[in-house]
Amino acid sequence: MHRFCNIILALLFAVISAVTSCPPSDRAALLAFKAALHEPHLGIFDSWKGTDCCHNWHGVSCDAESHRVADINLRGESQDPIFQRAHTTGFMTGFISPRICKLARLSGLTIADWKGISGEIPKCITTLSFLRILDLVGNKISGEIPADIGKLQRLTVLNIADNQISGRIPASLTSLSSLMHLDLRNNKISGPLPRKFGQLRMLSRALLSGNKISGPIPESISRIYRLADLDLSTNNLSGAIPLSLGKMAVLTTLNLDCNKISGTIPTTLLTSSVTNLNLSQNVLEGKIPDAFGSRSYFTVIDLAYNKLSGPIPKTLTTAAYIGHLDLSYNHLCGRIPTESPFDHLEASSFTHNDCLCGKPLKAC
């Protein structure tokens, strides 16, 4: 009787284990993914053994009900004890295997800051209809953004910054109606911004600096009500700054520096919610709008290296706060105001203008 009970218990344990384990197809996909990568120092994949990839496989999480693999989170810079014991950040080579697309219930894919992972983003990634997070920052991934990326209707985070991605931003990207965080910084992306960029209505951060993006800033961007941080610096953008950017309700950071933007500074930008404004190293001309007031609050105003002319606006002295101000390398002329914030600024904020005078430059 005792032996019979042991057999029953063993069978029950086997059935329960089978029910709560990841399916063999998910395990096979993970092992194929692992086989395409080489991590020589930390032993990141040492725990990837046994039949149950839902338990104690480093960086792998499963859905509690379906027991399908739901999340892969592998970061090369982490507080995990593996890194603390090794006293180093991670380094991994190889590529992202298309077999990862067999994980049909995957909602999060983070393979970040490994420095040496190359190859392309698997095109089949767009078949993962449950994917919410795609974070591949800090590798050497090349090729283009998959053309039909817009199929990922649940995607909230797309971070492929600090790679070698080239080609254009696909038009389908503007169909990502749930996207909240877009980070394409420091790649080789070229061509114009999609005209319908403003369809990304849930977007709060759009970081696209350090690429080769050209053409005008789409006016549709101003229709992204939630957008708080827009960084288009260090590209090849041209044309005028849309007046409507200064009417955005929650935009606080606007970096357009190091482009080929022309025209004048919209008055609306200086009376908007923007508190960090960098328009330096463009070809802006005309006068700085004399539109500051008691509600004006700027941590940064950088207008250096343009073709701005005329006097420094006197209303700057009425602003509630001006932290960093840089007006150097323009064609400004006249007396530098003496009140705050000018009483704490250095000469470097005003040098290389046509005829500015007064403290901290030479006397008038």
C-alpha positions as CSV (number, residue, x, y, z in Angstrom):
1,M,0.0,0.0,0.0
2,H,2.8,2.4,0.9
3,R,4.5,1.7,-2.4
4,F,1.3,2.3,-4.3
5,C,0.9,5.7,-2.6
6,N,4.4,6.6,-3.5
7,I,3.7,5.8,-7.2
8,I,0.5,7.9,-7.1
9,L,2.3,10.8,-5.6
10,A,5.1,10.5,-8.1
11,L,2.6,10.5,-11.0
12,L,0.8,13.5,-9.5
13,F,4.1,15.4,-9.2
14,A,4.9,14.6,-12.8
15,V,1.5,15.8,-14.0
16,I,1.7,19.1,-11.9
17,S,5.3,19.7,-13.1
18,A,4.2,19.2,-16.7
19,V,1.3,21.6,-16.2
20,T,3.4,24.4,-14.5
21,S,6.5,24.0,-16.8
22,C,7.1,25.9,-20.0
23,P,6.1,24.0,-23.1
24,P,8.9,22.2,-24.9
25,S,8.5,24.5,-27.9
26,D,9.3,27.6,-25.8
27,R,12.3,25.8,-24.2
28,A,13.6,24.9,-27.7
29,A,13.2,28.5,-28.8
30,L,15.1,29.8,-25.8
31,L,17.9,27.3,-26.4
32,A,18.2,28.3,-30.0
33,F,18.3,32.0,-28.9
34,K,21.1,31.1,-26.4
35,A,23.0,29.2,-29.1
36,A,23.3,32.3,-31.3
37,L,25.0,34.3,-28.5
38,H,28.4,34.1,-26.7
39,E,28.8,35.5,-23.2
40,P,32.4,34.6,-22.1
41,H,32.8,36.1,-18.6
42,L,29.7,36.0,-16.4
43,G,27.9,32.7,-17.0
44,I,24.6,34.4,-17.7
45,F,23.3,31.3,-19.3
46,D,24.6,28.8,-16.8
47,S,21.1,28.5,-15.2
48,W,19.5,27.7,-18.6
49,K,19.3,24.0,-18.0
50,G,16.7,21.4,-17.1
51,T,13.2,21.0,-18.7
52,D,11.5,23.9,-16.9
53,C,12.4,27.2,-18.4
54,C,9.8,29.0,-16.2
55,H,11.8,28.5,-13.0
56,N,15.3,29.7,-12.2
57,W,16.3,30.5,-15.8
58,H,18.2,33.8,-15.4
59,G,16.2,36.6,-17.1
60,V,13.2,34.5,-18.1
61,S,9.7,34.9,-16.8
62,C,6.5,33.0,-17.7
63,D,2.8,33.9,-17.6
64,A,1.3,32.5,-14.4
65,E,-1.7,31.0,-16.2
66,S,-0.5,29.8,-19.6
67,H,3.1,29.1,-18.4
68,R,4.3,30.4,-21.8
69,V,7.5,32.5,-21.8
70,A,6.3,36.1,-21.3
71,D,9.5,38.1,-20.6
72,I,13.2,38.0,-21.5
73,N,15.2,40.6,-19.5
74,L,18.9,40.4,-20.0
75,R,20.9,43.6,-19.3
76,G,24.6,43.9,-19.6
77,E,24.6,46.6,-16.9
78,S,22.7,45.5,-13.8
79,Q,22.7,45.3,-10.0
80,D,22.3,41.6,-10.2
81,P,24.7,39.6,-7.9
82,I,26.3,38.0,-11.0
83,F,27.7,41.4,-12.0
84,Q,28.5,42.5,-8.5
85,R,30.6,39.3,-7.9
86,A,32.4,39.8,-11.2
87,H,33.0,43.6,-10.6
88,T,32.4,44.2,-14.3
89,T,29.7,45.0,-16.8
90,G,28.6,42.5,-19.4
91,F,29.9,41.8,-22.9
92,M,28.2,39.5,-25.3
93,T,28.6,38.8,-29.0
94,G,26.5,36.9,-31.6
95,F,23.1,37.8,-32.9
96,I,19.4,37.6,-32.0
97,S,18.1,34.4,-33.5
98,P,14.8,34.6,-35.4
99,R,13.8,31.5,-33.4
100,I,12.9,33.9,-30.7
101,C,9.7,34.6,-32.7
102,K,8.5,31.1,-31.8
103,L,7.8,32.6,-28.3
104,A,4.3,33.6,-29.4
105,R,3.2,35.0,-26.0
106,L,6.3,37.2,-25.5
107,S,5.4,40.6,-24.1
108,G,8.9,41.9,-23.1
109,L,12.2,41.5,-24.9
110,T,15.1,43.3,-23.3
111,I,18.6,42.5,-24.5
112,A,20.4,45.7,-23.5
113,D,23.9,47.1,-23.1
114,W,25.9,44.0,-24.2
115,K,28.1,46.1,-26.5
116,G,29.0,43.3,-29.0
117,I,25.7,41.8,-30.2
118,S,25.4,42.4,-33.9
119,G,23.2,41.3,-36.8
120,E,19.8,42.6,-37.6
121,I,16.5,42.9,-35.7
122,P,14.7,39.7,-36.8
123,K,11.9,40.8,-39.2
124,C,9.6,38.2,-37.7
125,I,9.6,40.2,-34.5
126,T,6.6,42.0,-35.9
127,T,4.6,38.7,-35.6
128,L,4.8,38.9,-31.7
129,S,1.4,40.4,-31.3
130,F,1.7,40.5,-27.4
131,L,5.0,42.4,-27.4
132,R,4.9,45.5,-25.2
133,I,8.6,46.3,-24.7
134,L,11.4,46.0,-27.2
135,D,14.6,47.2,-25.7
136,L,17.9,46.5,-27.6
137,V,19.8,49.6,-26.5
138,G,23.6,49.5,-26.4
139,N,24.7,46.9,-28.9
140,K,26.0,46.8,-32.5
141,I,22.8,45.8,-34.2
142,S,22.6,47.0,-37.8
143,G,20.2,46.8,-40.7
144,E,16.8,48.6,-40.7
145,I,13.8,48.9,-38.5
146,P,11.4,46.2,-39.7
147,A,9.1,47.8,-42.3
148,D,5.9,46.5,-40.7
149,I,6.8,47.4,-37.1
150,G,3.4,49.0,-37.0
151,K,1.8,45.6,-36.5
152,L,2.9,45.6,-32.8
153,Q,-0.2,47.4,-31.6
154,R,0.5,46.7,-27.9
155,L,4.1,48.1,-28.1
156,T,4.6,50.8,-25.4
157,V,8.4,51.0,-25.4
158,L,10.7,50.9,-28.5
159,N,14.4,51.5,-27.5
160,I,17.0,50.7,-30.0
161,A,19.4,53.5,-29.1
162,D,23.2,53.3,-29.4
163,N,23.3,50.8,-32.2
164,Q,24.2,50.9,-35.9
165,I,20.6,50.9,-37.3
166,S,20.4,52.5,-40.7
167,G,17.7,53.2,-43.3
168,R,14.6,55.3,-42.9
169,I,12.0,55.4,-40.1
170,P,9.3,53.2,-41.6
171,A,5.9,54.9,-42.2
172,S,4.2,52.0,-40.3
173,L,5.9,53.1,-37.1
174,T,3.3,55.9,-36.8
175,S,0.6,53.2,-36.4
176,L,2.0,52.2,-33.0
177,S,-1.0,53.7,-31.2
178,S,0.1,52.5,-27.7
179,L,3.7,53.7,-28.0
180,M,4.8,55.9,-25.0
181,H,8.6,55.8,-25.2
182,L,10.6,56.0,-28.5
183,D,14.4,56.1,-28.3
184,L,16.3,55.9,-31.6
185,R,19.3,57.9,-30.5
186,N,22.8,57.5,-31.8
187,N,22.3,55.3,-34.9
188,K,22.6,55.9,-38.6
189,I,19.0,56.5,-39.4
190,S,18.4,58.8,-42.4
191,G,15.6,60.2,-44.5
192,P,12.7,62.4,-43.3
193,L,10.6,62.0,-40.2
194,P,7.2,60.5,-41.2
195,R,4.7,63.2,-42.1
196,K,2.1,61.4,-39.8
197,F,4.4,61.3,-36.8
198,G,1.7,63.0,-34.9
199,Q,-0.5,59.9,-35.0
200,L,1.6,58.6,-32.0
201,R,-0.9,60.1,-29.6
202,M,0.3,58.3,-26.5
203,L,4.0,59.3,-26.9
204,S,5.6,61.1,-24.0
205,R,9.3,60.9,-25.0
206,A,10.6,61.0,-28.5
207,L,14.4,60.8,-28.5
208,L,16.0,60.7,-32.0
209,S,19.2,62.6,-31.7
210,G,22.6,61.6,-33.2
211,N,21.3,60.3,-36.6
212,K,21.2,61.6,-40.1
213,I,17.5,62.5,-40.3
214,S,16.8,65.2,-42.8
215,G,13.9,67.3,-44.1
216,P,11.5,69.5,-42.1
217,I,10.0,69.0,-38.6
218,P,6.5,67.6,-39.2
219,E,3.8,70.0,-37.9
220,S,1.8,67.0,-36.9
221,I,4.1,66.5,-33.9
222,S,2.3,69.3,-32.1
223,R,-0.8,67.1,-32.0
224,I,0.9,64.7,-29.6
225,Y,-0.8,66.0,-26.5
226,R,1.3,63.9,-24.0
227,L,4.7,64.7,-25.5
228,A,7.0,66.1,-22.8
229,D,10.5,65.4,-24.2
230,L,11.4,66.0,-27.8
231,D,15.1,65.5,-28.8
232,L,15.9,65.9,-32.5
233,S,19.4,67.3,-32.0
234,T,22.5,66.4,-34.1
235,N,20.7,65.5,-37.3
236,N,20.3,67.2,-40.7
237,L,16.9,68.8,-40.2
238,S,16.1,71.9,-42.2
239,G,13.2,74.3,-42.7
240,A,11.5,76.5,-40.0
241,I,10.4,75.6,-36.5
242,P,6.7,75.0,-36.6
243,L,4.8,77.7,-34.7
244,S,2.6,75.0,-33.2
245,L,5.4,73.4,-31.2
246,G,5.1,76.4,-28.8
247,K,1.4,75.5,-28.2
248,M,2.0,72.0,-26.9
249,A,0.5,71.6,-23.4
250,V,3.1,69.5,-21.6
251,L,6.3,69.9,-23.7
252,T,9.1,70.8,-21.3
253,T,12.3,69.8,-23.1
254,L,12.9,70.7,-26.7
255,N,16.4,70.0,-28.2
256,L,16.8,71.0,-31.8
257,D,20.5,71.9,-31.7
258,C,23.1,70.9,-34.3
259,N,20.8,70.9,-37.3
260,K,20.3,73.2,-40.3
261,I,17.1,74.8,-39.1
262,S,16.4,78.2,-40.5
263,G,13.9,81.0,-40.1
264,T,13.1,82.9,-36.9
265,I,12.4,81.8,-33.3
266,P,8.7,81.5,-32.8
267,T,7.4,83.7,-30.1
268,T,5.2,80.9,-28.9
269,L,8.3,78.9,-27.9
270,L,9.2,81.5,-25.3
271,T,5.8,81.7,-23.8
272,S,5.2,77.9,-23.7
273,S,5.6,75.2,-21.1
274,V,9.1,74.5,-22.4
275,T,11.7,75.0,-19.7
276,N,14.8,73.4,-21.4
277,L,15.3,74.9,-24.8
278,N,18.3,74.3,-27.0
279,L,18.3,75.8,-30.5
280,S,22.1,76.2,-30.8
281,Q,24.2,75.5,-33.9
282,N,21.5,76.1,-36.5
283,V,21.0,79.0,-39.0
284,L,18.2,80.9,-37.2
285,E,18.1,84.6,-37.9
286,G,16.1,87.7,-36.9
287,K,15.6,89.0,-33.4
288,I,15.1,87.1,-30.2
289,P,11.4,87.7,-29.4
290,D,10.9,90.2,-26.6
291,A,8.3,88.0,-25.0
292,F,9.5,86.9,-21.6
293,G,7.5,87.6,-18.4
294,S,6.9,86.8,-14.8
295,R,5.8,83.2,-15.7
296,S,8.9,82.5,-17.8
297,Y,11.0,79.7,-16.2
298,F,13.9,78.2,-18.0
299,T,16.6,75.9,-16.7
300,V,18.4,76.2,-20.1
301,I,18.1,78.6,-23.0
302,D,20.9,77.9,-25.6
303,L,20.7,80.0,-28.8
304,A,24.5,80.0,-29.5
305,Y,26.0,79.6,-33.0
306,N,23.1,81.1,-35.1
307,K,22.6,84.3,-37.1
308,L,20.5,86.1,-34.6
309,S,20.6,89.9,-34.6
310,G,19.3,92.9,-32.7
311,P,19.4,93.5,-28.9
312,I,19.1,91.2,-26.0
313,P,15.4,91.3,-25.0
314,K,14.8,93.5,-22.0
315,T,12.0,91.3,-20.8
316,L,14.5,88.6,-19.9
317,T,15.0,90.5,-16.7
318,T,11.4,89.9,-15.7
319,A,11.6,86.1,-16.0
320,A,10.9,84.1,-12.9
321,Y,14.0,82.1,-13.4
322,I,16.7,81.7,-16.1
323,G,19.4,79.1,-15.2
324,H,21.8,78.7,-18.1
325,L,21.7,81.2,-20.9
326,D,24.0,81.1,-24.0
327,L,23.8,83.8,-26.7
328,S,27.3,83.5,-28.0
329,Y,28.4,83.4,-31.7
330,N,25.5,85.4,-33.1
331,H,25.2,89.0,-34.5
332,L,23.6,90.6,-31.4
333,C,24.3,94.2,-30.6
334,G,23.6,96.7,-27.7
335,R,24.0,96.9,-24.0
336,I,23.8,93.7,-21.8
337,P,21.1,94.2,-19.1
338,T,22.4,94.4,-15.6
339,E,19.6,92.8,-13.6
340,S,19.1,89.1,-12.9
341,P,19.8,86.7,-14.6
342,F,22.6,88.7,-16.2
343,D,24.3,89.4,-12.9
344,H,25.4,85.8,-12.5
345,L,26.3,85.0,-16.2
346,E,29.9,84.7,-17.5
347,A,31.4,86.4,-20.5
348,S,31.3,83.1,-22.4
349,S,27.5,83.5,-22.7
350,F,27.9,86.6,-24.8
351,T,31.2,86.3,-26.7
352,H,31.6,86.5,-30.5
353,N,28.7,88.9,-31.2
354,D,28.8,92.0,-33.4
355,C,28.6,94.7,-30.8
356,L,27.4,93.7,-27.4
357,C,28.8,95.6,-24.4
358,G,28.6,95.9,-20.7
359,K,29.3,93.5,-17.9
360,P,30.7,90.8,-18.1
361,L,32.1,92.1,-21.5
362,K,33.8,95.4,-22.1
363,A,32.2,98.6,-21.0
364,C,29.9,100.4,-23.4
